[in-house]
Amino acid sequence: MATATKPKEEAVETVKVPETVMIRLPRASYGEEETVFVGVNGKGYRIQRGVDVEVPRSVAEVLRNSEEAKDAALRYAGSR
């Protein structure tokens, strides 16, 4: 006697497209690189200074956190 089987469901992978934001990094000062490297979740981004660029929101957040950490370090060093 044959039994009825359900058809296999195909796995559907949803790809989440990251939201992007427009940023502009300040132009390089003497001794600074013309581009900034940012790595997020195994993916690398080289961002040119002085140009409007569209980046994933996570990249902008990494850059913002980096600036906040630099500011905190300067405040700490100045208070000693």
PDB file with SEQRES, HELIX, SHEET and CRYST1 records, atoms N, CA, C and O in Angstrom:
SEQRES   1 A   80  MET ALA THR ALA THR LYS PRO LYS GLU GLU ALA VAL GLU          
SEQRES   2 A   80  THR VAL LYS VAL PRO GLU THR VAL MET ILE ARG LEU PRO          
SEQRES   3 A   80  ARG ALA SER TYR GLY GLU GLU GLU THR VAL PHE VAL GLY          
SEQRES   4 A   80  VAL ASN GLY LYS GLY TYR ARG ILE GLN ARG GLY VAL ASP          
SEQRES   5 A   80  VAL GLU VAL PRO ARG SER VAL ALA GLU VAL LEU ARG ASN          
SEQRES   6 A   80  SER GLU GLU ALA LYS ASP ALA ALA LEU ARG TYR ALA GLY          
SEQRES   7 A   80  SER ARG                                                      
HELIX    1 AA1 ARG A   57  GLY A   78  1                                  22    
SHEET    1 AA1 2 THR A  20  ILE A  23  0                                        
SHEET    2 AA1 2 VAL A  53  PRO A  56 -1                                        
SHEET    1 AA2 2 THR A  35  VAL A  40  0                                        
SHEET    2 AA2 2 LYS A  43  GLN A  48 -1                                        
CRYST1    1.000    1.000    1.000  90.00  90.00  90.00 P 1           1          
ATOM      1  N   MET A   1       0.833  -1.160   0.000  1.00  0.00           N  
ATOM      2  CA  MET A   1       0.000   0.000   0.000  1.00  0.00           C  
ATOM      3  C   MET A   1       0.893   1.244   0.000  1.00  0.00           C  
ATOM      4  O   MET A   1       1.830   1.334   0.793  1.00  0.00           O  
ATOM      5  N   ALA A   2       0.611   2.182  -0.868  1.00  0.00           N  
ATOM      6  CA  ALA A   2       1.408   3.405  -0.990  1.00  0.00           C  
ATOM      7  C   ALA A   2       0.928   4.440   0.011  1.00  0.00           C  
ATOM      8  O   ALA A   2      -0.264   4.549   0.296  1.00  0.00           O  
ATOM      9  N   THR A   3       1.885   5.200   0.541  1.00  0.00           N  
ATOM     10  CA  THR A   3       1.516   6.281   1.457  1.00  0.00           C  
ATOM     11  C   THR A   3       1.788   7.611   0.787  1.00  0.00           C  
ATOM     12  O   THR A   3       2.734   7.744   0.010  1.00  0.00           O  
ATOM     13  N   ALA A   4       0.971   8.578   1.081  1.00  0.00           N  
ATOM     14  CA  ALA A   4       1.130   9.918   0.505  1.00  0.00           C  
ATOM     15  C   ALA A   4       2.216  10.661   1.268  1.00  0.00           C  
ATOM     16  O   ALA A   4       2.268  10.615   2.497  1.00  0.00           O  
ATOM     17  N   THR A   5       3.063  11.331   0.546  1.00  0.00           N  
ATOM     18  CA  THR A   5       4.110  12.142   1.186  1.00  0.00           C  
ATOM     19  C   THR A   5       3.908  13.598   0.797  1.00  0.00           C  
ATOM     20  O   THR A   5       3.417  13.918  -0.286  1.00  0.00           O  
ATOM     21  N   LYS A   6       4.294  14.446   1.697  1.00  0.00           N  
ATOM     22  CA  LYS A   6       4.203  15.882   1.423  1.00  0.00           C  
ATOM     23  C   LYS A   6       5.380  16.279   0.544  1.00  0.00           C  
ATOM     24  O   LYS A   6       6.480  15.752   0.710  1.00  0.00           O  
ATOM     25  N   PRO A   7       5.166  17.195  -0.383  1.00  0.00           N  
ATOM     26  CA  PRO A   7       6.291  17.672  -1.186  1.00  0.00           C  
ATOM     27  C   PRO A   7       7.284  18.415  -0.289  1.00  0.00           C  
ATOM     28  O   PRO A   7       6.899  19.089   0.666  1.00  0.00           O  
ATOM     29  N   LYS A   8       8.557  18.275  -0.615  1.00  0.00           N  
ATOM     30  CA  LYS A   8       9.586  18.948   0.174  1.00  0.00           C  
ATOM     31  C   LYS A   8       9.464  20.454  -0.009  1.00  0.00           C  
ATOM     32  O   LYS A   8       9.266  20.963  -1.113  1.00  0.00           O  
ATOM     33  N   GLU A   9       9.589  21.135   1.104  1.00  0.00           N  
ATOM     34  CA  GLU A   9       9.580  22.596   1.038  1.00  0.00           C  
ATOM     35  C   GLU A   9      10.990  23.059   0.716  1.00  0.00           C  
ATOM     36  O   GLU A   9      11.957  22.606   1.328  1.00  0.00           O  
ATOM     37  N   GLU A  10      11.098  23.944  -0.224  1.00  0.00           N  
ATOM     38  CA  GLU A  10      12.410  24.484  -0.565  1.00  0.00           C  
ATOM     39  C   GLU A  10      12.798  25.548   0.446  1.00  0.00           C  
ATOM     40  O   GLU A  10      11.985  26.374   0.862  1.00  0.00           O  
ATOM     41  N   ALA A  11      14.046  25.499   0.821  1.00  0.00           N  
ATOM     42  CA  ALA A  11      14.544  26.505   1.756  1.00  0.00           C  
ATOM     43  C   ALA A  11      14.698  27.821   1.012  1.00  0.00           C  
ATOM     44  O   ALA A  11      15.361  27.893  -0.022  1.00  0.00           O  
ATOM     45  N   VAL A  12      14.091  28.833   1.540  1.00  0.00           N  
ATOM     46  CA  VAL A  12      14.176  30.157   0.931  1.00  0.00           C  
ATOM     47  C   VAL A  12      15.026  31.024   1.839  1.00  0.00           C  
ATOM     48  O   VAL A  12      14.702  31.242   3.007  1.00  0.00           O  
ATOM     49  N   GLU A  13      16.115  31.510   1.280  1.00  0.00           N  
ATOM     50  CA  GLU A  13      17.008  32.361   2.054  1.00  0.00           C  
ATOM     51  C   GLU A  13      16.642  33.814   1.796  1.00  0.00           C  
ATOM     52  O   GLU A  13      16.594  34.269   0.654  1.00  0.00           O  
ATOM     53  N   THR A  14      16.386  34.525   2.873  1.00  0.00           N  
ATOM     54  CA  THR A  14      16.094  35.943   2.719  1.00  0.00           C  
ATOM     55  C   THR A  14      17.381  36.713   2.963  1.00  0.00           C  
ATOM     56  O   THR A  14      18.077  36.498   3.955  1.00  0.00           O  
ATOM     57  N   VAL A  15      17.673  37.586   2.064  1.00  0.00           N  
ATOM     58  CA  VAL A  15      18.866  38.403   2.180  1.00  0.00           C  
ATOM     59  C   VAL A  15      18.433  39.776   2.647  1.00  0.00           C  
ATOM     60  O   VAL A  15      17.625  40.449   2.006  1.00  0.00           O  
ATOM     61  N   LYS A  16      18.985  40.174   3.771  1.00  0.00           N  
ATOM     62  CA  LYS A  16      18.627  41.469   4.332  1.00  0.00           C  
ATOM     63  C   LYS A  16      19.593  42.521   3.783  1.00  0.00           C  
ATOM     64  O   LYS A  16      20.799  42.452   4.021  1.00  0.00           O  
ATOM     65  N   VAL A  17      19.066  43.464   3.070  1.00  0.00           N  
ATOM     66  CA  VAL A  17      19.889  44.528   2.508  1.00  0.00           C  
ATOM     67  C   VAL A  17      20.082  45.585   3.597  1.00  0.00           C  
ATOM     68  O   VAL A  17      19.110  46.120   4.129  1.00  0.00           O  
ATOM     69  N   PRO A  18      21.341  45.882   3.925  1.00  0.00           N  
ATOM     70  CA  PRO A  18      21.573  46.863   4.989  1.00  0.00           C  
ATOM     71  C   PRO A  18      21.132  48.260   4.568  1.00  0.00           C  
ATOM     72  O   PRO A  18      21.265  48.663   3.413  1.00  0.00           O  
ATOM     73  N   GLU A  19      20.608  48.970   5.539  1.00  0.00           N  
ATOM     74  CA  GLU A  19      20.272  50.368   5.278  1.00  0.00           C  
ATOM     75  C   GLU A  19      21.564  51.129   5.065  1.00  0.00           C  
ATOM     76  O   GLU A  19      22.574  50.837   5.706  1.00  0.00           O  
ATOM     77  N   THR A  20      21.538  52.081   4.188  1.00  0.00           N  
ATOM     78  CA  THR A  20      22.739  52.860   3.935  1.00  0.00           C  
ATOM     79  C   THR A  20      22.537  54.305   4.354  1.00  0.00           C  
ATOM     80  O   THR A  20      21.415  54.807   4.404  1.00  0.00           O  
ATOM     81  N   VAL A  21      23.638  54.954   4.650  1.00  0.00           N  
ATOM     82  CA  VAL A  21      23.628  56.369   5.010  1.00  0.00           C  
ATOM     83  C   VAL A  21      24.745  57.061   4.251  1.00  0.00           C  
ATOM     84  O   VAL A  21      25.734  56.429   3.879  1.00  0.00           O  
ATOM     85  N   MET A  22      24.593  58.333   4.026  1.00  0.00           N  
ATOM     86  CA  MET A  22      25.599  59.136   3.345  1.00  0.00           C  
ATOM     87  C   MET A  22      26.498  59.763   4.403  1.00  0.00           C  
ATOM     88  O   MET A  22      26.015  60.370   5.359  1.00  0.00           O  
ATOM     89  N   ILE A  23      27.816  59.611   4.226  1.00  0.00           N  
ATOM     90  CA  ILE A  23      28.774  60.207   5.161  1.00  0.00           C  
ATOM     91  C   ILE A  23      29.873  60.909   4.376  1.00  0.00           C  
ATOM     92  O   ILE A  23      30.051  60.677   3.180  1.00  0.00           O  
ATOM     93  N   ARG A  24      30.596  61.762   5.065  1.00  0.00           N  
ATOM     94  CA  ARG A  24      31.782  62.402   4.499  1.00  0.00           C  
ATOM     95  C   ARG A  24      32.811  62.501   5.624  1.00  0.00           C  
ATOM     96  O   ARG A  24      32.571  63.132   6.653  1.00  0.00           O  
ATOM     97  N   LEU A  25      33.944  61.871   5.405  1.00  0.00           N  
ATOM     98  CA  LEU A  25      35.031  61.962   6.377  1.00  0.00           C  
ATOM     99  C   LEU A  25      35.841  63.215   6.087  1.00  0.00           C  
ATOM    100  O   LEU A  25      35.995  63.593   4.926  1.00  0.00           O  
ATOM    101  N   PRO A  26      36.361  63.868   7.124  1.00  0.00           N  
ATOM    102  CA  PRO A  26      37.168  65.071   6.896  1.00  0.00           C  
ATOM    103  C   PRO A  26      38.394  64.743   6.049  1.00  0.00           C  
ATOM    104  O   PRO A  26      38.910  63.625   6.075  1.00  0.00           O  
ATOM    105  N   ARG A  27      38.843  65.742   5.302  1.00  0.00           N  
ATOM    106  CA  ARG A  27      40.059  65.554   4.494  1.00  0.00           C  
ATOM    107  C   ARG A  27      41.212  65.202   5.417  1.00  0.00           C  
ATOM    108  O   ARG A  27      41.220  65.548   6.598  1.00  0.00           O  
ATOM    109  N   ALA A  28      42.182  64.506   4.848  1.00  0.00           N  
ATOM    110  CA  ALA A  28      43.335  64.048   5.622  1.00  0.00           C  
ATOM    111  C   ALA A  28      44.214  65.220   6.037  1.00  0.00           C  
ATOM    112  O   ALA A  28      44.471  66.128   5.247  1.00  0.00           O  
ATOM    113  N   SER A  29      44.666  65.188   7.272  1.00  0.00           N  
ATOM    114  CA  SER A  29      45.666  66.133   7.759  1.00  0.00           C  
ATOM    115  C   SER A  29      47.029  65.566   7.415  1.00  0.00           C  
ATOM    116  O   SER A  29      47.145  64.433   6.948  1.00  0.00           O  
ATOM    117  N   TYR A  30      48.038  66.347   7.645  1.00  0.00           N  
ATOM    118  CA  TYR A  30      49.399  65.893   7.368  1.00  0.00           C  
ATOM    119  C   TYR A  30      49.671  64.589   8.123  1.00  0.00           C  
ATOM    120  O   TYR A  30      49.463  64.514   9.334  1.00  0.00           O  
ATOM    121  N   GLY A  31      50.130  63.579   7.416  1.00  0.00           N  
ATOM    122  CA  GLY A  31      50.470  62.304   8.034  1.00  0.00           C  
ATOM    123  C   GLY A  31      49.338  61.297   8.088  1.00  0.00           C  
ATOM    124  O   GLY A  31      49.558  60.144   8.457  1.00  0.00           O  
ATOM    125  N   GLU A  32      48.131  61.709   7.729  1.00  0.00           N  
ATOM    126  CA  GLU A  32      46.996  60.783   7.736  1.00  0.00           C  
ATOM    127  C   GLU A  32      46.815  60.158   6.357  1.00  0.00           C  
ATOM    128  O   GLU A  32      47.172  60.752   5.340  1.00  0.00           O  
ATOM    129  N   GLU A  33      46.261  58.966   6.340  1.00  0.00           N  
ATOM    130  CA  GLU A  33      45.968  58.276   5.085  1.00  0.00           C  
ATOM    131  C   GLU A  33      44.796  58.964   4.375  1.00  0.00           C  
ATOM    132  O   GLU A  33      43.929  59.560   5.014  1.00  0.00           O  
ATOM    133  N   GLU A  34      44.791  58.867   3.044  1.00  0.00           N  
ATOM    134  CA  GLU A  34      43.700  59.452   2.250  1.00  0.00           C  
ATOM    135  C   GLU A  34      42.423  58.619   2.325  1.00  0.00           C  
ATOM    136  O   GLU A  34      41.336  59.115   2.030  1.00  0.00           O  
ATOM    137  N   THR A  35      42.556  57.345   2.723  1.00  0.00           N  
ATOM    138  CA  THR A  35      41.389  56.476   2.872  1.00  0.00           C  
ATOM    139  C   THR A  35      41.395  55.888   4.270  1.00  0.00           C  
ATOM    140  O   THR A  35      42.436  55.816   4.923  1.00  0.00           O  
ATOM    141  N   VAL A  36      40.222  55.469   4.723  1.00  0.00           N  
ATOM    142  CA  VAL A  36      40.058  54.854   6.034  1.00  0.00           C  
ATOM    143  C   VAL A  36      39.501  53.455   5.810  1.00  0.00           C  
ATOM    144  O   VAL A  36      38.533  53.280   5.069  1.00  0.00           O  
ATOM    145  N   PHE A  37      40.109  52.463   6.447  1.00  0.00           N  
ATOM    146  CA  PHE A  37      39.612  51.093   6.346  1.00  0.00           C  
ATOM    147  C   PHE A  37      38.701  50.806   7.525  1.00  0.00           C  
ATOM    148  O   PHE A  37      39.035  51.110   8.670  1.00  0.00           O  
ATOM    149  N   VAL A  38      37.537  50.211   7.233  1.00  0.00           N  
ATOM    150  CA  VAL A  38      36.598  49.790   8.270  1.00  0.00           C  
ATOM    151  C   VAL A  38      36.199  48.362   7.963  1.00  0.00           C  
ATOM    152  O   VAL A  38      35.837  48.051   6.828  1.00  0.00           O  
ATOM    153  N   GLY A  39      36.259  47.487   8.960  1.00  0.00           N  
ATOM    154  CA  GLY A  39      35.822  46.110   8.804  1.00  0.00           C  
ATOM    155  C   GLY A  39      34.618  45.837   9.675  1.00  0.00           C  
ATOM    156  O   GLY A  39      34.628  46.136  10.869  1.00  0.00           O  
ATOM    157  N   VAL A  40      33.571  45.266   9.079  1.00  0.00           N  
ATOM    158  CA  VAL A  40      32.354  44.929   9.813  1.00  0.00           C  
ATOM    159  C   VAL A  40      31.914  43.532   9.390  1.00  0.00           C  
ATOM    160  O   VAL A  40      31.657  43.286   8.211  1.00  0.00           O  
ATOM    161  N   ASN A  41      31.830  42.621  10.352  1.00  0.00           N  
ATOM    162  CA  ASN A  41      31.364  41.253  10.093  1.00  0.00           C  
ATOM    163  C   ASN A  41      32.105  40.584   8.941  1.00  0.00           C  
ATOM    164  O   ASN A  41      31.490  39.937   8.093  1.00  0.00           O  
ATOM    165  N   GLY A  42      33.404  40.739   8.912  1.00  0.00           N  
ATOM    166  CA  GLY A  42      34.208  40.072   7.904  1.00  0.00           C  
ATOM    167  C   GLY A  42      34.245  40.741   6.548  1.00  0.00           C  
ATOM    168  O   GLY A  42      34.865  40.218   5.622  1.00  0.00           O  
ATOM    169  N   LYS A  43      33.607  41.867   6.410  1.00  0.00           N  
ATOM    170  CA  LYS A  43      33.619  42.590   5.142  1.00  0.00           C  
ATOM    171  C   LYS A  43      34.369  43.906   5.340  1.00  0.00           C  
ATOM    172  O   LYS A  43      34.134  44.618   6.316  1.00  0.00           O  
ATOM    173  N   GLY A  44      35.273  44.225   4.410  1.00  0.00           N  
ATOM    174  CA  GLY A  44      36.076  45.428   4.540  1.00  0.00           C  
ATOM    175  C   GLY A  44      35.609  46.543   3.626  1.00  0.00           C  
ATOM    176  O   GLY A  44      35.122  46.299   2.522  1.00  0.00           O  
ATOM    177  N   TYR A  45      35.762  47.767   4.097  1.00  0.00           N  
ATOM    178  CA  TYR A  45      35.383  48.964   3.340  1.00  0.00           C  
ATOM    179  C   TYR A  45      36.544  49.945   3.398  1.00  0.00           C  
ATOM    180  O   TYR A  45      37.088  50.195   4.474  1.00  0.00           O  
ATOM    181  N   ARG A  46      36.929  50.502   2.261  1.00  0.00           N  
ATOM    182  CA  ARG A  46      37.915  51.585   2.213  1.00  0.00           C  
ATOM    183  C   ARG A  46      37.142  52.836   1.833  1.00  0.00           C  
ATOM    184  O   ARG A  46      36.535  52.904   0.764  1.00  0.00           O  
ATOM    185  N   ILE A  47      37.170  53.819   2.711  1.00  0.00           N  
ATOM    186  CA  ILE A  47      36.372  55.022   2.539  1.00  0.00           C  
ATOM    187  C   ILE A  47      37.301  56.192   2.277  1.00  0.00           C  
ATOM    188  O   ILE A  47      38.200  56.482   3.065  1.00  0.00           O  
ATOM    189  N   GLN A  48      37.070  56.851   1.168  1.00  0.00           N  
ATOM    190  CA  GLN A  48      37.906  57.995   0.793  1.00  0.00           C  
ATOM    191  C   GLN A  48      37.493  59.219   1.593  1.00  0.00           C  
ATOM    192  O   GLN A  48      36.307  59.476   1.801  1.00  0.00           O  
ATOM    193  N   ARG A  49      38.490  59.966   2.035  1.00  0.00           N  
ATOM    194  CA  ARG A  49      38.228  61.189   2.803  1.00  0.00           C  
ATOM    195  C   ARG A  49      37.835  62.328   1.870  1.00  0.00           C  
ATOM    196  O   ARG A  49      38.279  62.380   0.723  1.00  0.00           O  
ATOM    197  N   GLY A  50      36.996  63.243   2.369  1.00  0.00           N  
ATOM    198  CA  GLY A  50      36.631  64.449   1.640  1.00  0.00           C  
ATOM    199  C   GLY A  50      35.623  64.244   0.531  1.00  0.00           C  
ATOM    200  O   GLY A  50      35.394  65.152  -0.267  1.00  0.00           O  
ATOM    201  N   VAL A  51      35.010  63.065   0.462  1.00  0.00           N  
ATOM    202  CA  VAL A  51      34.045  62.751  -0.597  1.00  0.00           C  
ATOM    203  C   VAL A  51      32.788  62.177   0.051  1.00  0.00           C  
ATOM    204  O   VAL A  51      32.877  61.384   0.989  1.00  0.00           O  
ATOM    205  N   ASP A  52      31.617  62.576  -0.450  1.00  0.00           N  
ATOM    206  CA  ASP A  52      30.376  61.976   0.033  1.00  0.00           C  
ATOM    207  C   ASP A  52      30.307  60.531  -0.438  1.00  0.00           C  
ATOM    208  O   ASP A  52      30.434  60.257  -1.631  1.00  0.00           O  
ATOM    209  N   VAL A  53      30.105  59.598   0.503  1.00  0.00           N  
ATOM    210  CA  VAL A  53      29.989  58.186   0.160  1.00  0.00           C  
ATOM    211  C   VAL A  53      28.792  57.580   0.882  1.00  0.00           C  
ATOM    212  O   VAL A  53      28.434  57.999   1.983  1.00  0.00           O  
ATOM    213  N   GLU A  54      28.191  56.599   0.250  1.00  0.00           N  
ATOM    214  CA  GLU A  54      27.066  55.893   0.840  1.00  0.00           C  
ATOM    215  C   GLU A  54      27.590  54.588   1.413  1.00  0.00           C  
ATOM    216  O   GLU A  54      28.180  53.784   0.690  1.00  0.00           O  
ATOM    217  N   VAL A  55      27.381  54.369   2.703  1.00  0.00           N  
ATOM    218  CA  VAL A  55      27.885  53.179   3.378  1.00  0.00           C  
ATOM    219  C   VAL A  55      26.756  52.554   4.199  1.00  0.00           C  
ATOM    220  O   VAL A  55      25.787  53.233   4.539  1.00  0.00           O  
ATOM    221  N   PRO A  56      26.879  51.263   4.518  1.00  0.00           N  
ATOM    222  CA  PRO A  56      25.904  50.657   5.421  1.00  0.00           C  
ATOM    223  C   PRO A  56      25.908  51.377   6.775  1.00  0.00           C  
ATOM    224  O   PRO A  56      26.930  51.905   7.211  1.00  0.00           O  
ATOM    225  N   ARG A  57      24.768  51.383   7.410  1.00  0.00           N  
ATOM    226  CA  ARG A  57      24.634  52.059   8.704  1.00  0.00           C  
ATOM    227  C   ARG A  57      25.647  51.522   9.721  1.00  0.00           C  
ATOM    228  O   ARG A  57      26.140  52.281  10.556  1.00  0.00           O  
ATOM    229  N   SER A  58      25.960  50.229   9.662  1.00  0.00           N  
ATOM    230  CA  SER A  58      26.908  49.639  10.608  1.00  0.00           C  
ATOM    231  C   SER A  58      28.308  50.230  10.439  1.00  0.00           C  
ATOM    232  O   SER A  58      29.030  50.383  11.425  1.00  0.00           O  
ATOM    233  N   VAL A  59      28.701  50.562   9.222  1.00  0.00           N  
ATOM    234  CA  VAL A  59      30.016  51.175   8.977  1.00  0.00           C  
ATOM    235  C   VAL A  59      30.050  52.573   9.578  1.00  0.00           C  
ATOM    236  O   VAL A  59      31.035  52.957  10.208  1.00  0.00           O  
ATOM    237  N   ALA A  60      28.985  53.328   9.386  1.00  0.00           N  
ATOM    238  CA  ALA A  60      28.910  54.672   9.970  1.00  0.00           C  
ATOM    239  C   ALA A  60      28.971  54.596  11.496  1.00  0.00           C  
ATOM    240  O   ALA A  60      29.573  55.454  12.143  1.00  0.00           O  
ATOM    241  N   GLU A  61      28.350  53.575  12.061  1.00  0.00           N  
ATOM    242  CA  GLU A  61      28.362  53.415  13.517  1.00  0.00           C  
ATOM    243  C   GLU A  61      29.770  53.095  14.020  1.00  0.00           C  
ATOM    244  O   GLU A  61      30.185  53.622  15.052  1.00  0.00           O  
ATOM    245  N   VAL A  62      30.505  52.246  13.313  1.00  0.00           N  
ATOM    246  CA  VAL A  62      31.882  51.929  13.695  1.00  0.00           C  
ATOM    247  C   VAL A  62      32.732  53.197  13.669  1.00  0.00           C  
ATOM    248  O   VAL A  62      33.522  53.432  14.583  1.00  0.00           O  
ATOM    249  N   LEU A  63      32.575  54.013  12.630  1.00  0.00           N  
ATOM    250  CA  LEU A  63      33.341  55.258  12.531  1.00  0.00           C  
ATOM    251  C   LEU A  63      32.986  56.214  13.664  1.00  0.00           C  
ATOM    252  O   LEU A  63      33.868  56.856  14.234  1.00  0.00           O  
ATOM    253  N   ARG A  64      31.707  56.312  13.991  1.00  0.00           N  
ATOM    254  CA  ARG A  64      31.270  57.196  15.077  1.00  0.00           C  
ATOM    255  C   ARG A  64      31.839  56.706  16.418  1.00  0.00           C  
ATOM    256  O   ARG A  64      32.316  57.510  17.220  1.00  0.00           O  
ATOM    257  N   ASN A  65      31.787  55.391  16.659  1.00  0.00           N  
ATOM    258  CA  ASN A  65      32.336  54.844  17.900  1.00  0.00           C  
ATOM    259  C   ASN A  65      33.841  55.080  17.993  1.00  0.00           C  
ATOM    260  O   ASN A  65      34.369  55.336  19.075  1.00  0.00           O  
ATOM    261  N   SER A  66      34.517  54.995  16.872  1.00  0.00           N  
ATOM    262  CA  SER A  66      35.961  55.228  16.842  1.00  0.00           C  
ATOM    263  C   SER A  66      36.284  56.664  17.246  1.00  0.00           C  
ATOM    264  O   SER A  66      37.202  56.902  18.031  1.00  0.00           O  
ATOM    265  N   GLU A  67      35.533  57.610  16.712  1.00  0.00           N  
ATOM    266  CA  GLU A  67      35.756  59.022  17.055  1.00  0.00           C  
ATOM    267  C   GLU A  67      35.460  59.283  18.526  1.00  0.00           C  
ATOM    268  O   GLU A  67      36.185  60.035  19.177  1.00  0.00           O  
ATOM    269  N   GLU A  68      34.405  58.673  19.057  1.00  0.00           N  
ATOM    270  CA  GLU A  68      34.065  58.850  20.468  1.00  0.00           C  
ATOM    271  C   GLU A  68      35.166  58.282  21.359  1.00  0.00           C  
ATOM    272  O   GLU A  68      35.486  58.865  22.395  1.00  0.00           O  
ATOM    273  N   ALA A  69      35.750  57.147  20.965  1.00  0.00           N  
ATOM    274  CA  ALA A  69      36.831  56.543  21.746  1.00  0.00           C  
ATOM    275  C   ALA A  69      38.080  57.429  21.712  1.00  0.00           C  
ATOM    276  O   ALA A  69      38.766  57.575  22.724  1.00  0.00           O  
ATOM    277  N   LYS A  70      38.372  58.017  20.552  1.00  0.00           N  
ATOM    278  CA  LYS A  70      39.523  58.927  20.453  1.00  0.00           C  
ATOM    279  C   LYS A  70      39.311  60.143  21.347  1.00  0.00           C  
ATOM    280  O   LYS A  70      40.227  60.564  22.053  1.00  0.00           O  
ATOM    281  N   ASP A  71      38.100  60.709  21.320  1.00  0.00           N  
ATOM    282  CA  ASP A  71      37.796  61.865  22.165  1.00  0.00           C  
ATOM    283  C   ASP A  71      37.947  61.519  23.642  1.00  0.00           C  
ATOM    284  O   ASP A  71      38.509  62.302  24.407  1.00  0.00           O  
ATOM    285  N   ALA A  72      37.451  60.355  24.047  1.00  0.00           N  
ATOM    286  CA  ALA A  72      37.549  59.929  25.442  1.00  0.00           C  
ATOM    287  C   ALA A  72      39.009  59.757  25.852  1.00  0.00           C  
ATOM    288  O   ALA A  72      39.390  60.122  26.964  1.00  0.00           O  
ATOM    289  N   ALA A  73      39.825  59.203  24.956  1.00  0.00           N  
ATOM    290  CA  ALA A  73      41.253  59.021  25.256  1.00  0.00           C  
ATOM    291  C   ALA A  73      41.948  60.353  25.421  1.00  0.00           C  
ATOM    292  O   ALA A  73      42.778  60.511  26.316  1.00  0.00           O  
ATOM    293  N   LEU A  74      41.622  61.322  24.565  1.00  0.00           N  
ATOM    294  CA  LEU A  74      42.221  62.651  24.671  1.00  0.00           C  
ATOM    295  C   LEU A  74      41.803  63.350  25.954  1.00  0.00           C  
ATOM    296  O   LEU A  74      42.620  64.016  26.590  1.00  0.00           O  
ATOM    297  N   ARG A  75      40.530  63.206  26.344  1.00  0.00           N  
ATOM    298  CA  ARG A  75      40.069  63.802  27.597  1.00  0.00           C  
ATOM    299  C   ARG A  75      40.782  63.176  28.793  1.00  0.00           C  
ATOM    300  O   ARG A  75      41.168  63.868  29.736  1.00  0.00           O  
ATOM    301  N   TYR A  76      40.950  61.859  28.737  1.00  0.00           N  
ATOM    302  CA  TYR A  76      41.618  61.155  29.833  1.00  0.00           C  
ATOM    303  C   TYR A  76      43.080  61.597  29.924  1.00  0.00           C  
ATOM    304  O   TYR A  76      43.582  61.861  31.016  1.00  0.00           O  
ATOM    305  N   ALA A  77      43.755  61.676  28.793  1.00  0.00           N  
ATOM    306  CA  ALA A  77      45.164  62.065  28.778  1.00  0.00           C  
ATOM    307  C   ALA A  77      45.321  63.513  29.244  1.00  0.00           C  
ATOM    308  O   ALA A  77      46.313  63.847  29.891  1.00  0.00           O  
ATOM    309  N   GLY A  78      44.365  64.363  28.928  1.00  0.00           N  
ATOM    310  CA  GLY A  78      44.436  65.769  29.340  1.00  0.00           C  
ATOM    311  C   GLY A  78      44.150  65.982  30.815  1.00  0.00           C  
ATOM    312  O   GLY A  78      44.545  67.001  31.384  1.00  0.00           O  
ATOM    313  N   SER A  79      43.463  65.025  31.445  1.00  0.00           N  
ATOM    314  CA  SER A  79      43.108  65.188  32.855  1.00  0.00           C  
ATOM    315  C   SER A  79      44.189  64.695  33.783  1.00  0.00           C  
ATOM    316  O   SER A  79      44.053  64.828  34.999  1.00  0.00           O  
ATOM    317  N   ARG A  80      45.255  64.131  33.259  1.00  0.00           N  
ATOM    318  CA  ARG A  80      46.325  63.571  34.114  1.00  0.00           C  
ATOM    319  C   ARG A  80      47.327  64.601  34.478  1.00  0.00           C  
ATOM    320  O   ARG A  80      48.288  64.305  35.188  1.00  0.00           O  
TER     321      ARG A  80                                                      
END                                                                             
